Amino acid sequence: MIDYIKPGCPYQNAYIERFNGTYRDDVLDFYIFNNLNEVKQITEDWIELYNTERPHDSLNDMTPLEYRNAA
């Protein structure tokens, strides 16, 4: 069974809503895409940056890679 959340209700799934907002701000609102392949490539590059170079508040301003290696 799939549990749907109300659109715009971040308190129902804060992690996903936070990620979606960050993705929207960093990728979707930043670029004008010409085709789907361009969206895929930019998204792959952004995910790599997000997981290896971008500090996260929830990880005490460490990157996910730094946080994983510190554990």
N, C-alpha and C positions, 0 to 999 in steps of 0.2 A: 504494500500500500504506500502511495506517495502522499506526503503531507505538504500541501502548498501553504506558503505564507502570503499574507496580504502585501501587495506592492507598496513600497515605501514605508514598511514597518521594520526598521532595522533591529528593534528589540527582539524580534522573533528569530532572527538568525544573524547576529551581529558580525560574526566572522566573514560570512559570505557577503553581506552588505558592505562591510569595510573594504574587502577585496574588490568588489565591483566598482565602488566609488573611486578607489585608487586607480584601477584599470581605466575607467572612464576618463579621469583627469589626466593620466599620463599617456594614454594611447588614443582612445577614441576621439577626445576633444582636441587633441594636439595635431593630428595628421588628417590630410585629405587623401583617401585611398582611391586608387585607379582600378584595382581588381582584388579578388579574394586572395590570390597568392601573396599580394603585397601585405594584406592584413595578417595572414599567417606568419610571414617572415618577420614583420615588425613585432608581432605578439611573441614569437619565439625569442627574439632578441631581448624584448622587455622582460620576459620571464627569467631569462638568464641573469639580467641585471638585477631584477627584484630579489632573486634568491642568493646572489653572490656578492653584490656590491652595495646594495641599498640598505642602510640601517633601518631597523624597525623599532618603534617605540615600545612595543610589547616585549621585545627581547633586550631591554636595557640599552637601546641604541647600538646593538650589534647586528651584523648581517646574519641571516639564517645559517650561512656557512660557518661563521665565527662561533655562533651559539652552539651548533652541532659539535664543533671541534672542542669547545670548552667543556662540554658535558662528559 
